[in-house]
Amino acid sequence: MDEDVIFHVDRPENRIESVISPVDGWFVLREQPASAALLFNERPIPFWNVSRPDVERAYAGKFCQGFCCIVDLSQYVAGRRVVLDAFALNLVVDGQTVAQTEVRVNPALKGKAELCSRARHAKKRWLERYIFCPECRQPGTLRRKPNDLVCESCGAQYPQSAMALNLLPPSAGTPREPSGNVSLLGYDEVALSIISDVRQRGGKVLDCGGGVRSEVNETVICSAPSDFPSIDVIADDQKLPFQDAVFDAILSLNVLEHVTDPFQSAAELIRVLKPGGKLYCCVPFLQPEHDYPHHYYNMTRSGLMRLFEGKLNIERHFVPASGQPIFTLHWFLSWYTQKLPESARNRLLELKVSEILQVRPETWLADPIVAELSEEGRWCLASTTAAILEKPAAGA
């Protein structure tokens, strides 16, 4: 073990408790390496860099790097061999293993991992019947080449380097990489009820734009523009690679703020939904900017209804438990304090709500609590944003 290396895992704190689990942490080296890799139980595991200013402050003058990766235990199931009780996570720098830590696994996940592996294969068989080329939308034209799916109708090529089917249109570029740490996203009671109902009828639910789910559900087809272990199809929400009317229900949960044309995405959701099928759509109204630069549109309740006006009938329009105003208040306050220097942050934390409300917002502008908020904090929590734009001159 290299004494000049510090390697730390922040999450999970104790042990992995779900089949698909984010693992994040940080490492410190004497100097910036030419290359750094992670091995999970001797297999390379992709990770993305995460900014860690707290580590940089603690180890000034050294190379500091935060990381996040996603472990999928179902990938460690081969035949009847079950998942191990613990895994070694190795840090490899410039081709040499310089640090290692152990990540324990809940033994109860062994059986779940095997079920998830079987569910993933069953969903791939279903997808082979119902996907099509999102560029020309001609069914039955996709053919497998050694490393690609190729459309015999329009010639579009879809490189297949991920575990999920990559049907991201060539014009959309490569799968989107996450920004920062990722969280496991669960389903609320409404979504679980919809999934249960469709499962009993032997149908399929599309989780469109869903992030990292904790396990693989055979009833739910997950699509997203990013490559996560819980994703079945890497796709553009505005050009879904599914034939018309193939899903019994669709979940679009906190996704449409991240698409460049929510009306086109809404039209696609309508297209792939079966007659009589249900769409459960949730969008943010008052939320800080997140997943920059891929956060475009927050919506009022009228804005959400406008997306599906005249196309779908309203069964229920409501504020879900996860959208109660206390989440807005907590999110804004927690982010606000994080973006302040320590002295201003401590003063803000000592204030009572009544003290803040007793002073008009304009009066706070010169106070350090407002004036010293970081540039990123002002952008993420802005009440409004503005721009001055100019039309190019003729011939420019």
C-alpha positions as CSV (number, residue, x, y, z in Angstrom):
1,M,0.0,0.0,0.0
2,D,1.4,3.4,-1.0
3,E,1.8,5.7,2.0
4,D,1.3,8.7,-0.3
5,V,-2.2,7.5,-1.2
6,I,-5.5,8.1,0.7
7,F,-8.5,6.1,-0.6
8,H,-11.9,6.6,1.0
9,V,-15.4,5.4,0.3
10,D,-18.2,7.6,1.6
11,R,-21.1,5.6,0.4
12,P,-22.2,2.9,1.3
13,E,-21.3,3.6,4.9
14,N,-21.7,0.1,6.1
15,R,-22.7,-2.3,3.3
16,I,-24.5,-2.5,-0.1
17,E,-28.2,-2.8,0.5
18,S,-29.6,-3.0,-3.0
19,V,-28.7,-4.9,-6.2
20,I,-27.9,-1.7,-8.0
21,S,-26.0,0.7,-5.8
22,P,-24.0,3.9,-6.2
23,V,-20.6,3.8,-4.6
24,D,-18.8,7.2,-4.2
25,G,-15.8,8.5,-2.4
26,W,-12.5,10.2,-3.0
27,F,-8.7,9.6,-3.2
28,V,-5.7,11.8,-2.7
29,L,-2.3,11.3,-4.5
30,R,1.0,13.1,-4.3
31,E,0.6,14.4,-7.9
32,Q,-1.8,14.1,-10.8
33,P,-1.5,10.7,-12.5
34,A,-1.5,9.9,-16.2
35,S,-4.4,7.5,-15.5
36,A,-6.6,6.2,-12.7
37,A,-9.1,3.3,-12.7
38,L,-11.3,1.4,-10.3
39,L,-11.6,-2.4,-10.2
40,F,-14.6,-3.9,-8.4
41,N,-13.8,-7.5,-7.6
42,E,-11.0,-7.4,-10.2
43,R,-13.3,-6.1,-13.0
44,P,-12.9,-2.5,-14.3
45,I,-15.9,-0.4,-13.3
46,P,-16.6,2.9,-15.1
47,F,-16.7,6.0,-12.8
48,W,-17.0,9.7,-13.3
49,N,-15.2,12.5,-11.6
50,V,-17.0,14.4,-8.9
51,S,-15.8,17.8,-7.6
52,R,-14.7,17.6,-3.9
53,P,-13.7,21.1,-2.7
54,D,-13.8,19.8,0.9
55,V,-11.1,17.2,0.2
56,E,-9.1,19.8,-1.8
57,R,-9.1,22.2,1.2
58,A,-8.1,19.4,3.6
59,Y,-5.2,18.2,1.4
60,A,-4.0,21.4,-0.2
61,G,-1.1,21.0,-2.6
62,K,-2.0,17.4,-3.5
63,F,-4.0,15.8,-6.3
64,C,-7.6,15.2,-5.0
65,Q,-10.3,13.5,-6.9
66,G,-13.9,12.6,-6.0
67,F,-15.5,9.7,-7.8
68,C,-18.9,8.0,-8.3
69,C,-19.6,4.6,-9.8
70,I,-22.6,2.3,-9.9
71,V,-22.3,-1.3,-8.9
72,D,-24.7,-3.8,-10.3
73,L,-24.5,-7.1,-8.4
74,S,-26.6,-9.0,-11.0
75,Q,-23.5,-8.7,-13.2
76,Y,-21.6,-10.9,-10.8
77,V,-24.0,-13.8,-11.2
78,A,-22.8,-16.6,-13.5
79,G,-25.0,-19.7,-13.8
80,R,-25.5,-21.0,-10.2
81,R,-22.7,-19.0,-8.7
82,V,-24.0,-16.5,-6.3
83,V,-22.8,-13.0,-5.4
84,L,-20.0,-12.8,-2.8
85,D,-20.6,-11.4,0.7
86,A,-17.9,-8.8,0.1
87,F,-16.1,-7.2,-2.8
88,A,-12.6,-5.6,-3.1
89,L,-12.6,-2.1,-4.6
90,N,-9.1,-1.4,-5.9
91,L,-7.6,2.0,-7.0
92,V,-5.3,1.5,-9.9
93,V,-3.0,4.4,-10.7
94,D,-0.8,4.4,-13.9
95,G,-1.4,0.7,-14.2
96,Q,-0.5,-0.2,-10.5
97,T,-2.8,-1.0,-7.7
98,V,-2.0,1.5,-5.0
99,A,-5.0,1.1,-2.6
100,Q,-7.8,-1.3,-1.7
101,T,-10.9,-1.2,0.4
102,E,-13.6,-3.8,1.1
103,V,-17.3,-3.2,0.3
104,R,-19.6,-5.6,2.1
105,V,-22.9,-6.9,0.7
106,N,-26.1,-7.7,2.5
107,P,-26.3,-11.6,2.1
108,A,-30.1,-11.2,1.4
109,L,-29.2,-9.7,-2.0
110,K,-27.9,-13.0,-3.4
111,G,-31.3,-14.2,-4.5
112,K,-32.4,-10.8,-5.7
113,A,-29.3,-10.4,-7.9
114,E,-30.1,-13.7,-9.7
115,L,-33.7,-12.6,-10.2
116,C,-32.6,-9.3,-11.6
117,S,-30.3,-11.0,-14.0
118,R,-33.1,-13.2,-15.4
119,A,-35.5,-10.2,-15.6
120,R,-32.9,-8.3,-17.7
121,H,-32.7,-11.1,-20.2
122,A,-36.5,-11.4,-20.4
123,K,-36.8,-7.7,-21.1
124,K,-34.3,-7.9,-23.9
125,R,-36.4,-10.6,-25.6
126,W,-39.4,-8.3,-25.3
127,L,-37.6,-5.4,-26.7
128,E,-36.4,-7.3,-29.8
129,R,-40.1,-7.4,-30.8
130,Y,-41.1,-3.8,-30.1
131,I,-38.1,-1.5,-30.8
132,F,-37.6,0.3,-34.1
133,C,-35.2,2.8,-35.6
134,P,-36.0,6.2,-34.0
135,E,-34.7,8.0,-37.2
136,C,-37.0,6.4,-39.8
137,R,-39.5,4.6,-37.5
138,Q,-39.7,1.6,-39.8
139,P,-40.3,-1.6,-37.8
140,G,-38.3,-4.7,-38.4
141,T,-35.3,-2.9,-40.0
142,L,-32.7,-3.1,-37.3
143,R,-30.0,-5.7,-37.8
144,R,-27.1,-6.7,-35.5
145,K,-23.6,-6.2,-36.8
146,P,-20.5,-7.2,-34.7
147,N,-20.5,-4.0,-32.7
148,D,-23.6,-2.1,-33.9
149,L,-27.3,-2.1,-34.6
150,V,-27.8,-0.9,-38.2
151,C,-31.1,0.2,-39.8
152,E,-31.5,-1.4,-43.2
153,S,-34.0,1.2,-44.2
154,C,-32.2,4.5,-43.5
155,G,-28.7,3.3,-42.7
156,A,-28.5,4.8,-39.2
157,Q,-25.9,3.1,-37.0
158,Y,-26.2,2.6,-33.2
159,P,-22.9,1.5,-31.5
160,Q,-23.5,-1.2,-28.9
161,S,-20.9,-0.8,-26.2
162,A,-23.1,-0.7,-23.2
163,M,-25.1,-3.4,-21.4
164,A,-28.3,-1.5,-22.4
165,L,-29.5,-1.3,-26.0
166,N,-28.2,2.0,-27.4
167,L,-30.8,3.5,-29.7
168,L,-29.8,7.1,-29.2
169,P,-30.2,8.8,-32.6
170,P,-26.9,9.6,-34.2
171,S,-27.8,13.3,-34.2
172,A,-28.1,13.2,-30.4
173,G,-24.5,12.2,-29.9
174,T,-23.2,9.8,-27.2
175,P,-24.9,8.8,-24.0
176,R,-25.0,11.6,-21.5
177,E,-22.7,11.3,-18.5
178,P,-24.0,12.1,-15.0
179,S,-23.0,15.3,-13.2
180,G,-22.0,14.8,-9.6
181,N,-23.1,11.9,-7.3
182,V,-26.2,10.0,-8.2
183,S,-29.0,8.8,-6.0
184,L,-31.1,5.7,-6.0
185,L,-34.6,6.7,-7.1
186,G,-37.6,4.8,-5.7
187,Y,-41.2,4.7,-6.8
188,D,-43.9,6.4,-4.8
189,E,-47.2,4.6,-3.9
190,V,-48.9,5.9,-7.1
191,A,-46.2,4.5,-9.4
192,L,-46.1,1.2,-7.5
193,S,-49.8,0.8,-7.8
194,I,-49.6,1.3,-11.5
195,I,-46.7,-1.1,-11.9
196,S,-48.6,-3.8,-9.8
197,D,-51.7,-3.4,-11.9
198,V,-49.9,-3.8,-15.2
199,R,-47.8,-6.7,-13.8
200,Q,-51.0,-8.6,-13.0
201,R,-52.2,-8.1,-16.6
202,G,-48.9,-9.3,-18.0
203,G,-48.2,-5.9,-19.6
204,K,-45.3,-3.5,-19.7
205,V,-44.6,-0.1,-18.1
206,L,-42.3,2.4,-19.6
207,D,-40.2,4.3,-17.1
208,C,-39.2,7.1,-19.5
209,G,-36.1,9.1,-18.4
210,G,-35.9,7.2,-15.1
211,G,-32.5,7.4,-13.3
212,V,-30.8,4.8,-11.2
213,R,-33.3,2.3,-9.8
214,S,-32.3,-0.1,-7.0
215,E,-33.1,-3.3,-9.0
216,V,-34.3,-4.6,-12.3
217,N,-38.1,-5.1,-12.6
218,E,-39.3,-7.3,-15.5
219,T,-42.5,-5.4,-15.8
220,V,-40.8,-2.0,-16.2
221,I,-38.8,-1.0,-19.3
222,C,-36.4,1.8,-18.3
223,S,-35.2,4.3,-20.9
224,A,-32.9,7.3,-20.5
225,P,-30.2,9.2,-22.4
226,S,-27.6,7.9,-19.9
227,D,-26.1,4.5,-19.4
228,F,-27.0,3.2,-16.0
229,P,-27.2,-0.5,-14.9
230,S,-31.0,-0.2,-14.4
231,I,-31.5,1.2,-17.9
232,D,-32.8,-1.1,-20.6
233,V,-32.7,1.3,-23.6
234,I,-30.4,4.4,-24.0
235,A,-32.8,6.7,-25.9
236,D,-33.8,10.3,-26.6
237,D,-37.1,11.2,-25.0
238,Q,-38.0,13.2,-28.1
239,K,-37.3,10.3,-30.4
240,L,-38.4,7.1,-28.6
241,P,-37.3,3.9,-30.3
242,F,-40.5,2.0,-29.6
243,Q,-43.4,1.1,-31.9
244,D,-46.8,2.8,-31.5
245,A,-49.1,1.9,-28.6
246,V,-46.9,-0.8,-27.0
247,F,-47.0,0.2,-23.3
248,D,-49.9,-0.4,-20.9
249,A,-48.7,2.5,-18.7
250,I,-45.9,5.1,-18.7
251,L,-44.0,6.8,-15.8
252,S,-42.4,10.2,-16.5
253,L,-41.2,11.3,-13.1
254,N,-39.3,14.5,-12.8
255,V,-37.9,14.2,-16.3
256,L,-39.5,16.7,-18.6
257,E,-37.6,19.7,-17.1
258,H,-34.5,18.0,-18.6
259,V,-35.6,17.8,-22.2
260,T,-35.1,20.6,-24.7
261,D,-38.6,20.2,-26.2
262,P,-41.1,19.0,-23.6
263,F,-44.0,19.2,-26.0
264,Q,-42.2,16.8,-28.4
265,S,-41.5,14.5,-25.5
266,A,-45.1,14.6,-24.5
267,A,-46.2,13.7,-28.0
268,E,-43.8,10.7,-27.9
269,L,-45.3,9.5,-24.6
270,I,-48.8,9.7,-26.1
271,R,-47.7,7.8,-29.2
272,V,-46.2,4.8,-27.4
273,L,-49.1,4.5,-24.8
274,K,-51.8,2.0,-25.5
275,P,-55.4,3.2,-25.8
276,G,-56.8,3.1,-22.3
277,G,-53.3,3.1,-20.8
278,K,-52.3,5.5,-18.0
279,L,-49.5,8.1,-17.9
280,Y,-48.2,9.2,-14.5
281,C,-46.3,12.5,-15.1
282,C,-44.6,14.5,-12.4
283,V,-42.7,17.8,-13.1
284,P,-41.1,20.3,-10.8
285,F,-42.4,23.8,-10.3
286,L,-40.3,25.4,-7.5
287,Q,-37.0,23.6,-7.5
288,P,-33.4,24.8,-7.7
289,E,-31.6,24.4,-10.9
290,H,-30.0,20.9,-11.0
291,D,-28.2,18.6,-13.4
292,Y,-26.8,21.7,-15.2
293,P,-26.7,22.3,-18.1
294,H,-29.5,19.8,-18.8
295,H,-32.2,21.6,-16.8
296,Y,-34.5,23.7,-19.0
297,Y,-38.1,24.0,-18.0
298,N,-39.9,24.0,-14.6
299,M,-43.7,24.1,-15.0
300,T,-46.8,25.4,-13.3
301,R,-49.9,23.1,-12.9
302,S,-51.3,24.8,-16.0
303,G,-48.1,24.2,-17.9
304,L,-48.2,20.4,-17.2
305,M,-51.8,20.2,-18.4
306,R,-51.0,22.1,-21.5
307,L,-48.5,19.4,-22.6
308,F,-51.3,16.8,-23.0
309,E,-54.3,19.1,-23.7
310,G,-56.8,17.5,-26.1
311,K,-54.8,14.2,-26.2
312,L,-55.2,12.6,-22.8
313,N,-58.1,12.7,-20.3
314,I,-57.4,13.9,-16.8
315,E,-58.1,11.3,-14.2
316,R,-56.4,13.1,-11.3
317,H,-54.4,16.3,-10.9
318,F,-52.6,16.6,-7.6
319,V,-49.4,17.5,-5.6
320,P,-47.7,14.2,-4.8
321,A,-46.2,13.5,-1.4
322,S,-42.7,14.0,-2.8
323,G,-43.7,17.5,-4.1
324,Q,-45.0,19.0,-0.9
325,P,-43.7,22.6,-0.3
326,I,-41.6,21.5,2.6
327,F,-39.3,19.8,0.0
328,T,-38.9,23.2,-1.7
329,L,-38.2,25.0,1.5
330,H,-35.7,22.3,2.7
331,W,-33.9,22.1,-0.7
332,F,-33.5,25.9,-1.0
333,L,-32.3,26.4,2.5
334,S,-29.8,23.4,2.4
335,W,-28.4,24.5,-0.9
336,Y,-28.3,28.2,0.1
337,T,-26.2,27.4,3.2
338,Q,-23.9,25.2,1.2
339,K,-23.1,28.0,-1.2
340,L,-22.1,30.5,1.5
341,P,-18.7,31.1,3.1
342,E,-18.5,29.8,6.7
343,S,-19.1,33.1,8.6
344,A,-22.2,34.0,6.6
345,R,-23.5,30.4,6.7
346,N,-23.2,30.2,10.5
347,R,-25.1,33.5,10.8
348,L,-27.9,32.4,8.5
349,L,-28.3,29.1,10.4
350,E,-28.7,31.1,13.7
351,L,-31.6,33.2,12.3
352,K,-35.2,32.4,12.9
353,V,-37.7,32.2,10.1
354,S,-39.5,35.2,11.6
355,E,-36.3,37.3,11.5
356,I,-35.9,36.6,7.8
357,L,-39.5,37.5,7.1
358,Q,-39.5,40.7,9.2
359,V,-37.1,42.3,6.7
360,R,-38.0,43.0,3.1
361,P,-36.0,41.0,0.5
362,E,-34.6,44.3,-1.0
363,T,-33.1,45.1,2.4
364,W,-31.2,41.8,2.5
365,L,-29.4,42.5,-0.8
366,A,-26.4,44.3,0.9
367,D,-26.2,41.8,3.7
368,P,-23.3,39.2,3.5
369,I,-25.9,36.4,3.7
370,V,-27.0,37.6,0.2
371,A,-24.0,39.4,-1.1
372,E,-21.5,36.6,-0.4
373,L,-23.6,33.8,-1.9
374,S,-21.4,32.0,-4.5
375,E,-22.0,32.6,-8.2
376,E,-23.1,28.9,-8.5
377,G,-25.6,29.5,-5.6
378,R,-27.1,32.5,-7.3
379,W,-27.6,30.6,-10.6
380,C,-29.0,27.4,-8.9
381,L,-31.4,29.3,-6.6
382,A,-32.3,32.3,-8.7
383,S,-35.8,33.8,-8.5
384,T,-35.3,35.0,-12.0
385,T,-32.5,34.9,-14.6
386,A,-32.0,37.3,-17.5
387,A,-30.1,37.7,-20.7
388,I,-29.4,40.5,-23.2
389,L,-29.3,39.1,-26.7
390,E,-28.6,40.6,-30.1
391,K,-29.7,39.5,-33.6
392,P,-26.8,39.0,-36.0
393,A,-26.4,41.6,-38.7
394,A,-27.4,40.7,-42.2
395,G,-24.8,38.5,-43.8
396,A,-23.1,37.8,-40.5
